Amino acid sequence: MSPERLDGQRGPVDNEEALLQLDSVSRIYPVTRVRALDQVSIAVSAGECVGVVGESGSGKSTLARVAVALERPDTGSVRFDGLDLGTLGGSELRRLRCEFQLLFQDSIAALPSRQTVGRTLREPLLAHRRPEASDPELVARWLARVELSPELEPRYPHELSGGERQRVALARALVLEPRLLVADEPVSSLDPSVRERILHLLVRLQRELGLSVLLISHDLSTVARMASRTVVLDQGQVAEEGPTDLVLRDPRAVATRRLLDPPTTSRVG
């Protein structure tokens, strides 16, 4: 299925322009024979935020893992800054991982339970043998950047609120100063008021750091806050793609209309 172009002019970013380029990517899980992704093509250019939305089971989380090379596609290719991730050896891919990071939905699972906040923020730098890992001001600086108090440095994840954990997870994802952040449902588990503050923080950090962002969500209103373009997934395929405001204002695909106006169930008795 080819994506519908809502603007009538621009399709996906050309390979030469894209920082991240997924070309005709398919992913099939052999045990269940589930085709999680089916010929999906998505591009993200430097400094751009692209939203990917879809219902549960549409392939969004698989797309996130494939985009950061945690899973390899069965067909198609994933390129980062022109490099085909599928052709890289382990050491080459490990070095390149500094350039792209994944922000998980579940901050409890993402943060090591037996590490303090301070150790958690230094860990990626230590793993990549970066000299700034020994900077005594590093943790306080990054906590301030995600609007947290430096007093949280000695605490453990279970001592933090959900919003605090997600901010620490965000700081951990950004401490390597990547060029691309893949955010998989980064606010869906948070209370509405906390969700709004985290989204505002993401918008600010994207602007300040010049980040490219692939923002994955089941909620169109979430991607509307950040994404200039939106891709709608349905059963592993691209159902619709275009400028976010047009996708919201003039949805063409049935899958998009379901997201905008989900069915309601009535209860009798």
Secondary structure, DSSP 8 states (H G I E B T S, - for coil): ----BSSSS--S--TTTEEEEEEEEEEEETTTTEEEEEEEEEEEETT-EEEEE--TTSSHHHHHHHHTTSS--SEEEEEETTEEGGG--HHHHHHHGGGEEEE-S-HHHHS-TTS-HHHHHHHHHHHTT-GGGG-TTHHHHHHHHTT--GGGTT--GGGS-HHHHHHHHHHHHHTT--SEEEEESTTTTS-HHHHHHHHHHHHHHHHHHT-EEEEEES-HHHHHHH-SEEEEEETTEEEEEEEHHHHHHS--SHHHHHHHS--------
